[in-house]
Amino acid sequence: MLVDLAFPVQGPAVPADHRALLAAALAERLPWLGVLPGTGMHRLNLAHGGGGLLSGRTRLTLRVPDDRADVAAQQLSGVELALGGVTLRLGAPTLRPLLPHRTLYAHFVDAEGDDEPAFLARMDRELQALGVACSTVCGREQALPVPGGQLVGYSLLLDGLVPDTALRVLEAGLGAHRAMGCGLFVPHKSAAAVGA
């Protein structure tokens, strides 16, 4: 069983490639994050207007096994994480259970070099392997900066899930690079924002 741990974050603007830097900093303290099935880091929700600015509501949210949540909270509460020339300070986290919803959304799923039709075909195969039947809505193509290059992927919305299959998706994710926040799903109210 997995849960989300949401840590308040304080700090200056983060660099464009902060996901990879943050994943590396977290790996020093939680080497199993992104390695154990389903675990990973959600993307940081930054302030509107660009520039990588953190807002007062920004949280660093980690998807972790429920039997490791207390240890992860102890290891990260009050810690400063160095991201190149930027330091982020984490507060005490809030534990959030994974709640099944009919519609789930991932902001970025790695395309692994596939074009959109091949990407969707691969997602269908991964969903079939999980025993999940639903409709998929592919969002716009995106580039995720990482040191030395970029990952290319798409946002993805899954609709028509039932509680059992929604939990399977929440716990497994789709695609690769969970440690950088790729392929992790969250509940979504509608399909309207999938391309936003």
C-alpha positions as a Markdown table, in Angstrom:
| # | Residue | x | y | z |
|---|---|---|---|---|
| 1 | Met | 0.0 | 0.0 | 0.0 |
| 2 | Leu | 1.4 | 3.4 | -1.0 |
| 3 | Val | 0.6 | 6.9 | 0.4 |
| 4 | Asp | 1.7 | 10.4 | -0.5 |
| 5 | Leu | 3.8 | 12.5 | 1.9 |
| 6 | Ala | 3.5 | 16.2 | 1.2 |
| 7 | Phe | 6.4 | 18.4 | 2.6 |
| 8 | Pro | 6.1 | 22.2 | 2.7 |
| 9 | Val | 9.0 | 23.7 | 0.8 |
| 10 | Gln | 10.8 | 27.0 | 1.4 |
| 11 | Gly | 13.4 | 28.4 | -0.9 |
| 12 | Pro | 14.2 | 30.6 | -3.9 |
| 13 | Ala | 13.3 | 30.0 | -7.5 |
| 14 | Val | 14.4 | 26.5 | -8.7 |
| 15 | Pro | 16.4 | 25.9 | -11.9 |
| 16 | Ala | 14.7 | 24.5 | -15.0 |
| 17 | Asp | 16.3 | 21.1 | -14.5 |
| 18 | His | 15.4 | 20.9 | -10.8 |
| 19 | Arg | 13.6 | 17.6 | -11.2 |
| 20 | Ala | 16.8 | 15.7 | -11.9 |
| 21 | Leu | 18.7 | 17.7 | -9.2 |
| 22 | Leu | 15.9 | 17.1 | -6.6 |
| 23 | Ala | 15.8 | 13.4 | -7.5 |
| 24 | Ala | 19.6 | 13.1 | -6.9 |
| 25 | Ala | 19.3 | 15.0 | -3.6 |
| 26 | Leu | 16.5 | 12.7 | -2.4 |
| 27 | Ala | 18.3 | 9.5 | -3.5 |
| 28 | Glu | 21.1 | 10.4 | -1.0 |
| 29 | Arg | 18.5 | 10.1 | 1.9 |
| 30 | Leu | 16.0 | 7.7 | 0.4 |
| 31 | Pro | 17.9 | 5.4 | -2.0 |
| 32 | Trp | 14.8 | 3.3 | -2.5 |
| 33 | Leu | 12.7 | 6.2 | -3.8 |
| 34 | Gly | 11.9 | 5.6 | -7.5 |
| 35 | Val | 13.4 | 2.1 | -7.2 |
| 36 | Leu | 10.7 | 0.3 | -5.2 |
| 37 | Pro | 7.6 | -0.3 | -7.5 |
| 38 | Gly | 5.3 | 2.7 | -7.6 |
| 39 | Thr | 7.4 | 5.0 | -5.5 |
| 40 | Gly | 8.6 | 8.4 | -6.7 |
| 41 | Met | 8.4 | 12.2 | -6.5 |
| 42 | His | 5.5 | 14.3 | -7.8 |
| 43 | Arg | 6.5 | 17.5 | -9.7 |
| 44 | Leu | 6.7 | 20.7 | -7.7 |
| 45 | Asn | 3.7 | 23.0 | -8.3 |
| 46 | Leu | 5.4 | 26.3 | -9.0 |
| 47 | Ala | 4.0 | 29.8 | -8.8 |
| 48 | His | 2.1 | 31.0 | -12.0 |
| 49 | Gly | 4.1 | 33.3 | -14.2 |
| 50 | Gly | 7.2 | 31.1 | -14.7 |
| 51 | Gly | 10.7 | 31.7 | -13.5 |
| 52 | Gly | 10.7 | 28.6 | -11.2 |
| 53 | Leu | 9.3 | 30.5 | -8.2 |
| 54 | Leu | 8.0 | 28.5 | -5.3 |
| 55 | Ser | 4.6 | 29.6 | -3.9 |
| 56 | Gly | 3.5 | 29.4 | -0.2 |
| 57 | Arg | 1.5 | 26.4 | -1.2 |
| 58 | Thr | 4.3 | 24.5 | -3.0 |
| 59 | Arg | 4.7 | 21.0 | -1.6 |
| 60 | Leu | 7.3 | 18.3 | -2.3 |
| 61 | Thr | 5.1 | 15.2 | -2.5 |
| 62 | Leu | 6.6 | 11.8 | -2.4 |
| 63 | Arg | 4.7 | 8.5 | -3.1 |
| 64 | Val | 6.0 | 6.0 | -0.6 |
| 65 | Pro | 5.1 | 2.7 | 1.0 |
| 66 | Asp | 2.9 | 3.3 | 4.0 |
| 67 | Asp | 5.4 | 1.2 | 6.1 |
| 68 | Arg | 8.2 | 3.6 | 5.2 |
| 69 | Ala | 6.2 | 6.9 | 5.6 |
| 70 | Asp | 7.3 | 7.5 | 9.2 |
| 71 | Val | 11.0 | 6.9 | 8.4 |
| 72 | Ala | 10.8 | 9.1 | 5.3 |
| 73 | Ala | 9.2 | 11.9 | 7.3 |
| 74 | Gln | 11.9 | 11.7 | 10.0 |
| 75 | Gln | 14.7 | 11.6 | 7.4 |
| 76 | Leu | 13.4 | 14.7 | 5.5 |
| 77 | Ser | 11.6 | 16.9 | 8.0 |
| 78 | Gly | 13.6 | 20.1 | 8.5 |
| 79 | Val | 16.3 | 19.0 | 6.0 |
| 80 | Glu | 17.9 | 21.4 | 3.5 |
| 81 | Leu | 18.3 | 20.0 | 0.0 |
| 82 | Ala | 21.0 | 21.5 | -2.3 |
| 83 | Leu | 20.0 | 21.8 | -5.9 |
| 84 | Gly | 23.1 | 23.2 | -7.6 |
| 85 | Gly | 23.3 | 26.7 | -6.2 |
| 86 | Val | 19.8 | 26.6 | -4.7 |
| 87 | Thr | 18.8 | 25.3 | -1.3 |
| 88 | Leu | 15.3 | 24.1 | -0.4 |
| 89 | Arg | 14.2 | 23.6 | 3.2 |
| 90 | Leu | 11.5 | 21.0 | 3.9 |
| 91 | Gly | 8.9 | 21.3 | 6.7 |
| 92 | Ala | 7.0 | 18.5 | 8.5 |
| 93 | Pro | 4.9 | 16.5 | 6.0 |
| 94 | Thr | 1.2 | 15.7 | 5.8 |
| 95 | Leu | 0.3 | 12.1 | 5.0 |
| 96 | Arg | -2.3 | 11.7 | 2.2 |
| 97 | Pro | -3.9 | 8.3 | 1.4 |
| 98 | Leu | -4.3 | 7.4 | -2.2 |
| 99 | Leu | -8.0 | 7.9 | -3.1 |
| 100 | Pro | -9.4 | 6.2 | -6.2 |
| 101 | His | -11.2 | 8.4 | -8.7 |
| 102 | Arg | -12.9 | 7.8 | -12.0 |
| 103 | Thr | -10.4 | 10.2 | -13.7 |
| 104 | Leu | -6.7 | 10.3 | -13.1 |
| 105 | Tyr | -4.0 | 12.6 | -14.6 |
| 106 | Ala | -0.3 | 12.5 | -15.0 |
| 107 | His | 1.4 | 15.8 | -15.9 |
| 108 | Phe | 4.3 | 14.1 | -17.7 |
| 109 | Val | 4.8 | 10.5 | -18.9 |
| 110 | Asp | 8.1 | 9.8 | -20.6 |
| 111 | Ala | 7.5 | 9.0 | -24.3 |
| 112 | Glu | 10.8 | 7.1 | -24.6 |
| 113 | Gly | 11.3 | 8.5 | -28.1 |
| 114 | Asp | 7.9 | 7.4 | -29.3 |
| 115 | Asp | 5.6 | 9.6 | -31.4 |
| 116 | Glu | 2.1 | 10.1 | -30.0 |
| 117 | Pro | 0.4 | 7.0 | -31.6 |
| 118 | Ala | 3.3 | 4.7 | -30.5 |
| 119 | Phe | 3.2 | 6.3 | -27.1 |
| 120 | Leu | -0.5 | 5.6 | -26.7 |
| 121 | Ala | -0.1 | 2.1 | -27.9 |
| 122 | Arg | 2.6 | 1.5 | -25.3 |
| 123 | Met | 0.4 | 3.0 | -22.6 |
| 124 | Asp | -2.5 | 0.7 | -23.7 |
| 125 | Arg | -0.1 | -2.3 | -23.3 |
| 126 | Glu | 1.0 | -1.1 | -19.8 |
| 127 | Leu | -2.6 | -0.6 | -18.8 |
| 128 | Gln | -3.6 | -4.1 | -20.1 |
| 129 | Ala | -0.7 | -5.6 | -18.1 |
| 130 | Leu | -2.2 | -4.0 | -15.0 |
| 131 | Gly | -5.7 | -5.3 | -15.9 |
| 132 | Val | -7.0 | -1.8 | -16.3 |
| 133 | Ala | -9.7 | -0.8 | -18.9 |
| 134 | Cys | -10.2 | 2.9 | -19.4 |
| 135 | Ser | -10.1 | 5.6 | -22.1 |
| 136 | Thr | -6.9 | 7.6 | -22.5 |
| 137 | Val | -6.6 | 11.3 | -23.5 |
| 138 | Cys | -3.1 | 12.4 | -24.6 |
| 139 | Gly | -2.1 | 15.9 | -23.9 |
| 140 | Arg | 0.5 | 18.1 | -25.6 |
| 141 | Glu | 4.1 | 17.0 | -26.1 |
| 142 | Gln | 6.5 | 18.5 | -23.5 |
| 143 | Ala | 10.2 | 18.6 | -22.9 |
| 144 | Leu | 11.6 | 18.0 | -19.4 |
| 145 | Pro | 15.1 | 19.5 | -18.9 |
| 146 | Val | 17.6 | 17.1 | -17.4 |
| 147 | Pro | 21.4 | 17.5 | -17.1 |
| 148 | Gly | 22.9 | 17.0 | -20.6 |
| 149 | Gly | 19.6 | 17.0 | -22.5 |
| 150 | Gln | 15.9 | 16.5 | -22.1 |
| 151 | Leu | 13.1 | 13.9 | -21.8 |
| 152 | Val | 10.2 | 14.2 | -24.2 |
| 153 | Gly | 6.8 | 13.1 | -23.1 |
| 154 | Tyr | 3.1 | 13.8 | -22.8 |
| 155 | Ser | 0.5 | 14.6 | -20.2 |
| 156 | Leu | -2.0 | 11.8 | -19.9 |
| 157 | Leu | -5.5 | 11.5 | -18.6 |
| 158 | Leu | -7.2 | 8.2 | -17.8 |
| 159 | Asp | -11.0 | 8.2 | -17.6 |
| 160 | Gly | -13.7 | 5.6 | -16.8 |
| 161 | Leu | -11.8 | 3.9 | -14.0 |
| 162 | Val | -13.4 | 2.0 | -11.2 |
| 163 | Pro | -12.0 | 2.1 | -7.6 |
| 164 | Asp | -10.0 | -1.1 | -7.9 |
| 165 | Thr | -8.4 | -0.2 | -11.2 |
| 166 | Ala | -7.8 | 3.4 | -10.2 |
| 167 | Leu | -5.8 | 2.2 | -7.1 |
| 168 | Arg | -3.8 | -0.1 | -9.4 |
| 169 | Val | -2.8 | 2.9 | -11.6 |
| 170 | Leu | -2.1 | 5.1 | -8.6 |
| 171 | Glu | 0.2 | 2.5 | -7.1 |
| 172 | Ala | 2.0 | 1.4 | -10.3 |
| 173 | Gly | 2.2 | 4.5 | -12.4 |
| 174 | Leu | 3.0 | 4.3 | -16.1 |
| 175 | Gly | 6.3 | 4.7 | -18.0 |
| 176 | Ala | 9.7 | 5.4 | -16.5 |
| 177 | His | 11.5 | 7.9 | -14.3 |
| 178 | Arg | 9.3 | 8.0 | -11.2 |
| 179 | Ala | 12.1 | 9.5 | -9.2 |
| 180 | Met | 11.8 | 12.6 | -11.3 |
| 181 | Gly | 8.0 | 12.8 | -11.1 |
| 182 | Cys | 7.2 | 11.1 | -14.4 |
| 183 | Gly | 4.3 | 8.7 | -14.7 |
| 184 | Leu | 2.7 | 9.3 | -11.3 |
| 185 | Phe | -1.0 | 9.9 | -11.4 |
| 186 | Val | -3.3 | 12.1 | -9.2 |
| 187 | Pro | -7.1 | 12.4 | -9.2 |
| 188 | His | -8.6 | 14.8 | -11.7 |
| 189 | Lys | -12.0 | 16.3 | -12.0 |
| 190 | Ser | -12.4 | 16.5 | -15.8 |
| 191 | Ala | -10.6 | 16.1 | -19.1 |
| 192 | Ala | -10.7 | 19.8 | -19.8 |
| 193 | Ala | -7.2 | 20.7 | -18.5 |
| 194 | Val | -5.3 | 17.7 | -20.0 |
| 195 | Gly | -3.7 | 19.9 | -22.7 |
| 196 | Ala | -3.1 | 22.9 | -20.5 |
